[in-house]
Amino acid sequence: MKHIFYLSLILIFSFAGALQVQALSEQELTEQERLDFEQNWKPLEVTGGAVPWSIFAATKSFEVCKTEKDGYDACYLKPVYADDVRNLDGTTVTIMGYMFPLEQTEDQKNFLIGPYPLSCPYHYHIGPENVIEVIAPKGIAFSFDPITIRGTLSVRYEQETGVFYFLENATVL
């Protein structure tokens, strides 16, 4: 089911690309627009012992491109984890962030969480270093407001979905 969701996203992005939707680059912004952007689009400031998003954002990535068996080229980002992130692997951590649902249910058992609020229902407009896939066996009620959750952090790379981190056995605090 999750793979159907990701395939749907790929199709949507392909269609959007065909429409030639173009984002402004930082060089195209006026000084005031750049200042407004920096003031309004800061990552969530976490409290209460939650892992700061800057720890995850320190993960670098590089692009890998190859030709698949079917002859199509495939490119993806591969992470290079910083020591601070690798040291959290397998530990119980607290995360504060905004939900990005992957299911059409009130209680989310599988969702993404990140430091910025949801701005588009089809795409989380940040890089994979700022997104954690959450697995919550009992489900967590969807919220547009920031949530605080706790679970076991797994620092592993999922090439098919592009996820760099997972929070397993998550519960809401």
C-alpha positions as CSV (number, residue, x, y, z in Angstrom):
1,M,0.0,0.0,0.0
2,K,2.8,2.4,0.9
3,H,4.5,1.7,-2.5
4,I,1.3,2.7,-4.3
5,F,1.4,6.0,-2.3
6,Y,5.0,6.7,-3.3
7,L,4.2,5.8,-7.0
8,S,1.3,8.2,-6.9
9,L,3.7,10.9,-5.7
10,I,6.1,10.2,-8.5
11,L,3.3,10.5,-11.1
12,I,2.1,13.7,-9.6
13,F,5.6,15.2,-9.6
14,S,6.1,14.1,-13.2
15,F,2.9,15.8,-14.2
16,A,3.9,19.0,-12.3
17,G,7.3,18.9,-14.1
18,A,5.5,18.7,-17.4
19,L,3.7,21.9,-16.5
20,Q,7.2,23.5,-16.0
21,V,6.5,24.8,-12.6
22,Q,9.5,26.8,-11.6
23,A,10.5,27.9,-8.1
24,L,12.4,31.1,-7.4
25,S,16.1,30.6,-6.7
26,E,17.7,32.5,-3.8
27,Q,19.4,34.8,-6.3
28,E,16.0,35.9,-7.6
29,L,14.8,37.1,-4.3
30,T,15.0,40.7,-3.2
31,E,16.9,41.4,0.0
32,Q,13.6,42.0,1.9
33,E,12.1,38.8,0.5
34,R,15.1,36.9,1.6
35,L,14.9,38.3,5.1
36,D,11.2,37.6,5.3
37,F,11.8,34.0,4.2
38,E,14.6,33.5,6.8
39,Q,12.4,34.9,9.6
40,N,9.3,32.9,8.7
41,W,10.8,29.6,7.7
42,K,12.9,28.6,10.6
43,P,12.9,24.9,11.7
44,L,10.8,24.2,14.8
45,E,12.7,25.0,18.0
46,V,12.4,21.9,20.1
47,T,12.2,21.8,23.9
48,G,12.1,19.2,26.7
49,G,15.1,17.1,25.6
50,A,13.9,16.5,22.1
51,V,16.7,16.0,19.5
52,P,17.3,19.3,17.7
53,W,16.7,19.2,14.0
54,S,20.1,20.6,13.3
55,I,21.6,17.2,14.3
56,F,19.6,15.5,11.4
57,A,20.2,18.4,9.0
58,A,24.0,17.8,9.4
59,T,23.7,14.7,7.3
60,K,25.2,15.3,3.9
61,S,24.2,13.4,0.8
62,F,25.4,12.7,-2.7
63,E,23.7,11.8,-5.9
64,V,24.1,8.3,-7.4
65,C,22.9,7.6,-10.9
66,K,22.8,4.3,-12.7
67,T,21.0,2.5,-15.5
68,E,18.5,0.0,-14.3
69,K,17.9,-3.5,-15.9
70,D,15.0,-2.0,-18.0
71,G,17.4,0.5,-19.5
72,Y,16.0,3.6,-17.6
73,D,18.4,5.9,-15.7
74,A,17.7,6.2,-12.0
75,C,19.2,8.8,-9.7
76,Y,18.8,9.0,-5.9
77,L,20.4,10.6,-2.9
78,K,22.5,8.5,-0.6
79,P,23.3,9.8,2.9
80,V,26.6,10.4,4.6
81,Y,25.7,10.4,8.3
82,A,27.3,12.7,10.7
83,D,28.7,11.2,13.9
84,D,26.1,12.9,16.1
85,V,23.3,11.1,14.1
86,R,25.1,7.7,14.0
87,N,25.5,7.9,17.8
88,L,21.7,8.0,18.2
89,D,21.2,4.8,16.2
90,G,19.3,2.3,18.2
91,T,18.6,4.7,21.1
92,T,15.3,5.9,22.5
93,V,14.8,9.6,21.5
94,T,12.2,12.3,21.7
95,I,11.3,14.1,18.5
96,M,9.2,17.3,18.2
97,G,7.9,18.1,14.7
98,Y,5.0,18.4,12.3
99,M,3.2,15.4,10.9
100,F,3.0,14.6,7.2
101,P,0.4,11.8,6.9
102,L,1.0,8.7,4.7
103,E,-2.4,7.2,5.4
104,Q,-6.0,8.4,5.0
105,T,-6.9,7.8,8.6
106,E,-7.4,9.9,11.7
107,D,-4.9,7.8,13.7
108,Q,-1.6,7.6,11.9
109,K,0.5,4.4,12.2
110,N,3.0,5.4,9.5
111,F,3.8,9.0,8.8
112,L,6.6,11.4,8.2
113,I,7.7,14.1,10.7
114,G,9.8,17.1,10.1
115,P,10.7,20.6,11.4
116,Y,8.4,22.5,9.2
117,P,4.6,22.6,8.9
118,L,2.8,20.8,6.1
119,S,2.5,23.2,3.1
120,C,1.4,20.7,0.4
121,P,-0.7,17.5,0.7
122,Y,1.4,15.7,-1.9
123,H,5.0,16.7,-1.2
124,Y,7.0,17.6,1.9
125,H,9.1,20.5,0.6
126,I,12.3,19.7,2.4
127,G,15.3,17.4,1.9
128,P,15.5,13.8,3.3
129,E,17.9,14.9,6.0
130,N,15.0,16.7,7.7
131,V,12.4,13.9,7.5
132,I,11.9,10.9,9.8
133,E,9.6,8.1,8.9
134,V,7.6,7.2,11.9
135,I,6.1,3.8,12.7
136,A,3.6,3.9,15.6
137,P,1.9,0.5,16.2
138,K,-1.0,2.0,18.2
139,G,-1.5,5.0,16.0
140,I,-1.1,8.7,16.7
141,A,-4.0,11.2,16.1
142,F,-3.2,13.5,13.2
143,S,-2.5,17.1,14.0
144,F,-1.5,20.2,12.1
145,D,0.2,21.4,15.3
146,P,3.6,20.2,16.3
147,I,3.6,16.9,18.2
148,T,6.1,15.4,20.6
149,I,6.8,11.6,20.2
150,R,9.2,9.1,21.6
151,G,10.6,5.9,20.0
152,T,13.7,4.0,18.9
153,L,15.7,5.9,16.2
154,S,17.0,3.7,13.4
155,V,19.6,5.4,11.2
156,R,19.3,3.4,8.0
157,Y,18.9,4.2,4.4
158,E,15.9,3.1,2.4
159,Q,16.9,3.5,-1.3
160,E,13.4,2.8,-2.7
161,T,11.7,5.6,-0.7
162,G,14.7,7.9,-0.1
163,V,14.2,7.9,3.7
164,F,17.4,8.4,5.9
165,Y,15.9,7.8,9.4
166,F,13.1,5.8,11.0
167,L,11.5,6.2,14.4
168,E,10.0,2.8,15.4
169,N,7.6,1.9,18.2
170,A,6.7,5.6,18.5
171,T,4.3,6.9,21.1
172,V,2.9,10.4,21.7
173,L,4.0,12.2,24.8
